Amino acid sequence: RVSIVMSAKPEIQARYLPQERKKRILNMLVEQGRVTVVDISAELAVSEMTVRRDLAELETEGKLSRVHGGAVLTETVSQPIMDPLPAHFDARLSLHRESKMRIARMAAEVAGRYQSVALDIGTTTLFMVDELVKHERLKIFTNSVRIAHALGRYAQAPEVYLAGGMMRDDEMAIVGPSAIEQFQQFWFDIAFIGASGITSQGIYDSALDETEMKRVLIRRSGFKVLLCDSAKFQHMSLVQVAQWQDIDLLITDSAPPAVLATALELANVQVMIAP
């Protein structure tokens, strides 16, 4: 009697195309701050020679700097700063005002290409008002009483829809379950979101009761725009609102630092710098 013993097939490991490998390497770099040739080789199941070649090409592209045994980001960026509670609205209105107004003007130009526009609360979205009234056929949806009131001062104001619910005094923001339920029923062409701070990991805000409305605007919009001045780069707050994969466009006033720029590129977030 003859017994035939069949050996198990060796597992075939997936191979990455060069661009896919580079993207994985950059992801590791953004998450860890530093990568080693050995770790990348093990993670991607490729030779160390292949890893070194990829690192050399990424260095030529300006994405990283090679060091002994691995690589680091091109620019040394400090650890994210955890912000204290934000200042009152009127105080924030004067902070970095010129930068915010530049961002607001560019944001209003983008908004003019759409019809149903959702505006988050915040100083930069409030600065959009004077420019938004120049565009016809807009329908504005917001939970900011300030924005609704400012738009109402114009004779040719767009249609304005204000969420109903409890108002937070200082922010004059409508929050709570009824406001969220109401806006959950809509679908917006575009949403403009504010933030307390941003890092390579995503978008942060300091107010628990406002965060869920921001998430609703993101979920219920076809195109999502974050408005953020450069003073908020590498700053964190109490709550992470969203990751970069949830955002389509960042409008800011200055080029993001390397760690942030890499995260944006990996998430396919377009960046517009206001002139």
C-alpha positions as CSV (number, residue, x, y, z in Angstrom):
1,R,0.0,0.0,0.0
2,V,1.4,3.3,-1.0
3,S,0.7,6.4,1.0
4,I,1.0,9.8,-0.7
5,V,1.8,12.7,1.5
6,M,1.1,16.0,0.0
7,S,3.0,19.0,1.3
8,A,1.1,22.1,2.1
9,K,1.5,24.9,-0.4
10,P,3.7,27.8,0.9
11,E,1.6,30.9,1.6
12,I,2.0,33.4,-1.2
13,Q,2.5,36.9,0.3
14,A,0.9,39.8,-1.3
15,R,3.3,42.0,-3.3
16,Y,2.9,45.8,-3.4
17,L,3.4,48.0,-6.4
18,P,6.1,50.6,-5.8
19,Q,3.6,53.4,-5.3
20,E,1.6,51.3,-2.8
21,R,4.8,50.5,-0.9
22,K,5.8,54.2,-0.7
23,K,2.3,55.1,0.6
24,R,2.5,52.4,3.3
25,I,6.0,53.7,4.3
26,L,4.6,57.3,4.6
27,N,1.7,56.0,6.6
28,M,4.1,54.3,9.1
29,L,6.2,57.5,9.2
30,V,3.2,59.7,10.0
31,E,2.0,57.4,12.7
32,Q,5.3,56.7,14.3
33,G,7.5,59.7,13.5
34,R,10.4,57.4,12.5
35,V,10.8,54.2,10.6
36,T,13.5,51.6,10.3
37,V,14.5,49.6,7.2
38,V,14.2,46.4,9.2
39,D,10.6,47.2,10.3
40,I,9.5,48.2,6.9
41,S,11.0,45.1,5.3
42,A,9.1,42.9,7.8
43,E,5.8,44.8,7.4
44,L,5.8,44.8,3.6
45,A,7.6,41.4,3.1
46,V,10.2,42.9,0.8
47,S,13.9,42.9,0.9
48,E,15.9,45.6,2.8
49,M,17.5,46.6,-0.6
50,T,14.0,47.4,-1.9
51,V,13.2,49.4,1.2
52,R,16.4,51.4,0.9
53,R,15.6,52.1,-2.8
54,D,12.1,53.3,-1.9
55,L,13.5,55.5,0.9
56,A,16.0,57.1,-1.5
57,E,13.2,57.9,-4.0
58,L,11.0,59.4,-1.3
59,E,13.9,61.5,-0.1
60,T,14.4,62.8,-3.6
61,E,10.7,63.7,-3.7
62,G,11.2,65.7,-0.4
63,K,8.9,63.4,1.6
64,L,11.4,62.2,4.2
65,S,15.1,62.3,5.3
66,R,17.1,59.2,5.5
67,V,19.0,58.5,8.7
68,H,21.2,55.6,9.9
69,G,19.0,52.5,9.6
70,G,15.8,54.2,8.6
71,A,14.1,57.6,7.9
72,V,12.4,60.5,9.6
73,L,10.2,63.3,8.3
74,T,11.9,66.0,6.4
75,E,11.0,68.7,9.0
76,T,11.2,68.2,12.7
77,V,7.8,69.0,14.1
78,S,7.1,69.4,17.8
79,Q,4.6,67.2,19.5
80,P,1.0,68.4,19.2
81,I,0.0,70.9,21.8
82,M,-3.1,70.2,24.0
83,D,-5.1,73.4,24.1
84,P,-6.8,74.7,27.2
85,L,-10.4,75.8,27.0
86,P,-10.9,78.3,24.2
87,A,-11.3,82.0,24.7
88,H,-14.7,83.7,24.4
89,F,-16.1,84.2,20.9
90,D,-15.5,88.0,20.8
91,A,-11.8,87.5,21.8
92,R,-11.4,84.8,19.1
93,L,-12.9,87.1,16.6
94,S,-9.9,89.4,16.7
95,L,-7.3,86.6,16.8
96,H,-5.6,86.1,13.4
97,R,-8.4,88.1,11.9
98,E,-6.6,88.9,8.6
99,S,-5.8,85.2,8.0
100,K,-9.3,84.2,8.7
101,M,-10.8,86.8,6.4
102,R,-8.5,85.6,3.6
103,I,-9.6,82.0,4.2
104,A,-13.3,83.1,4.3
105,R,-13.1,84.9,1.0
106,M,-11.7,81.9,-0.7
107,A,-14.2,79.6,1.0
108,A,-17.1,81.8,-0.2
109,E,-15.8,81.5,-3.8
110,V,-15.9,77.8,-3.5
111,A,-19.4,77.9,-1.9
112,G,-20.7,79.9,-4.9
113,R,-20.3,76.9,-7.2
114,Y,-23.0,75.0,-5.2
115,Q,-26.6,75.5,-4.0
116,S,-27.2,74.0,-0.6
117,V,-24.4,75.1,1.7
118,A,-24.0,74.0,5.4
119,L,-22.0,76.4,7.6
120,D,-20.6,75.3,10.9
121,I,-20.3,77.8,13.8
122,G,-17.1,79.7,14.2
123,T,-15.3,82.9,13.5
124,T,-14.1,82.0,10.0
125,T,-17.5,80.9,8.8
126,L,-18.9,84.1,10.2
127,F,-16.4,86.1,8.1
128,M,-17.8,84.3,5.0
129,V,-21.2,86.1,5.3
130,D,-20.2,89.3,3.5
131,E,-18.9,87.3,0.5
132,L,-21.7,84.8,0.4
133,V,-24.4,87.4,-0.3
134,K,-22.7,88.1,-3.6
135,H,-23.8,84.7,-4.9
136,E,-27.3,84.0,-6.1
137,R,-29.5,80.9,-5.5
138,L,-27.7,79.8,-2.4
139,K,-29.5,78.0,0.4
140,I,-27.6,78.4,3.7
141,F,-28.1,75.8,6.5
142,T,-26.4,76.6,9.9
143,N,-26.7,76.1,13.6
144,S,-25.1,79.5,14.2
145,V,-27.5,82.2,15.3
146,R,-24.8,84.8,14.6
147,I,-24.5,83.7,11.0
148,A,-28.2,83.6,10.4
149,H,-28.6,87.1,11.9
150,A,-25.7,88.5,9.9
151,L,-27.2,87.1,6.6
152,G,-30.6,88.5,7.6
153,R,-29.2,92.0,7.5
154,Y,-28.9,92.0,3.7
155,A,-31.8,92.8,1.5
156,Q,-30.7,90.2,-1.1
157,A,-29.8,87.6,1.5
158,P,-29.7,83.9,0.5
159,E,-32.4,81.6,2.0
160,V,-31.3,80.7,5.5
161,Y,-32.3,77.6,7.5
162,L,-31.5,77.6,11.2
163,A,-31.5,74.5,13.3
164,G,-33.9,74.4,16.2
165,G,-32.8,73.5,19.7
166,M,-31.0,74.8,22.8
167,M,-28.6,77.8,22.3
168,R,-25.2,77.9,23.8
169,D,-24.9,81.4,25.2
170,D,-21.3,82.5,24.2
171,E,-21.1,80.7,20.9
172,M,-24.8,81.4,20.1
173,A,-24.8,77.9,18.7
174,I,-27.9,75.7,18.4
175,V,-27.1,72.3,19.9
176,G,-28.8,69.2,21.2
177,P,-30.8,66.2,20.0
178,S,-33.5,68.2,18.2
179,A,-31.0,70.2,16.1
180,I,-29.1,67.1,15.2
181,E,-32.3,65.2,14.3
182,Q,-33.4,68.1,12.1
183,F,-30.2,68.4,10.1
184,Q,-29.9,64.6,9.8
185,Q,-32.8,64.8,7.4
186,F,-31.0,67.0,4.9
187,W,-28.4,66.4,2.3
188,F,-26.1,69.3,1.6
189,D,-24.0,69.9,-1.5
190,I,-21.1,71.2,0.5
191,A,-20.2,71.8,4.2
192,F,-17.7,74.2,5.7
193,I,-16.4,73.0,9.1
194,G,-14.3,74.8,11.7
195,A,-11.9,73.3,14.2
196,S,-10.0,74.2,17.3
197,G,-6.9,72.4,16.1
198,I,-5.5,69.9,13.6
199,T,-2.7,67.3,13.6
200,S,-1.7,64.5,11.3
201,Q,-4.3,62.4,13.0
202,G,-7.2,64.6,12.2
203,I,-9.5,67.4,13.4
204,Y,-10.2,68.4,16.9
205,D,-12.7,70.6,18.8
206,S,-13.1,71.6,22.4
207,A,-16.9,71.5,22.9
208,L,-18.6,68.1,23.3
209,D,-22.1,69.5,22.5
210,E,-20.9,71.1,19.2
211,T,-18.9,68.1,18.0
212,E,-21.9,65.9,17.0
213,M,-23.3,68.6,14.8
214,K,-20.0,69.0,13.0
215,R,-20.1,65.2,12.4
216,V,-23.6,65.5,11.1
217,L,-22.6,68.2,8.6
218,I,-19.7,66.0,7.5
219,R,-21.8,62.9,7.1
220,R,-24.6,64.6,5.3
221,S,-22.6,66.6,2.8
222,G,-21.3,65.7,-0.7
223,F,-18.2,67.8,-0.4
224,K,-16.5,68.6,2.9
225,V,-14.3,71.6,3.5
226,L,-12.2,72.4,6.6
227,L,-11.4,76.0,7.3
228,C,-8.4,76.4,9.5
229,D,-5.7,79.1,10.0
230,S,-2.1,78.0,10.4
231,A,-2.0,79.0,14.1
232,K,-4.0,75.8,14.8
233,F,-1.5,73.5,13.1
234,Q,-0.3,70.8,15.5
235,H,-2.9,71.7,18.1
236,M,-5.3,69.2,19.8
237,S,-8.4,69.7,21.8
238,L,-10.8,67.6,23.9
239,V,-12.6,65.7,21.1
240,Q,-11.4,64.3,17.8
241,V,-14.2,65.3,15.4
242,A,-13.0,63.4,12.3
243,Q,-10.1,61.9,10.5
244,W,-8.6,63.3,7.3
245,Q,-10.3,60.6,5.2
246,D,-13.5,62.4,6.0
247,I,-12.4,65.7,4.5
248,D,-12.1,66.7,0.8
249,L,-10.5,70.1,1.0
250,L,-8.5,72.2,3.5
251,I,-8.5,76.0,3.1
252,T,-5.8,77.6,5.1
253,D,-3.4,80.6,5.0
254,S,0.0,78.9,5.0
255,A,1.5,75.7,3.8
256,P,1.2,72.9,6.4
257,P,4.4,71.4,7.9
258,A,5.7,68.2,6.6
259,V,4.0,65.7,9.0
260,L,0.7,67.4,8.3
261,A,1.2,67.7,4.6
262,T,2.1,64.1,4.3
263,A,-1.1,63.0,6.2
264,L,-3.2,65.2,3.9
265,E,-1.6,63.8,0.8
266,L,-2.1,60.2,2.0
267,A,-5.8,61.0,2.7
268,N,-6.2,62.7,-0.8
269,V,-7.2,66.0,0.8
270,Q,-6.8,68.9,-1.5
271,V,-5.1,72.0,0.0
272,M,-5.9,75.6,-1.0
273,I,-3.8,78.4,0.5
274,A,-5.6,81.7,0.6
275,P,-3.7,84.5,-1.2
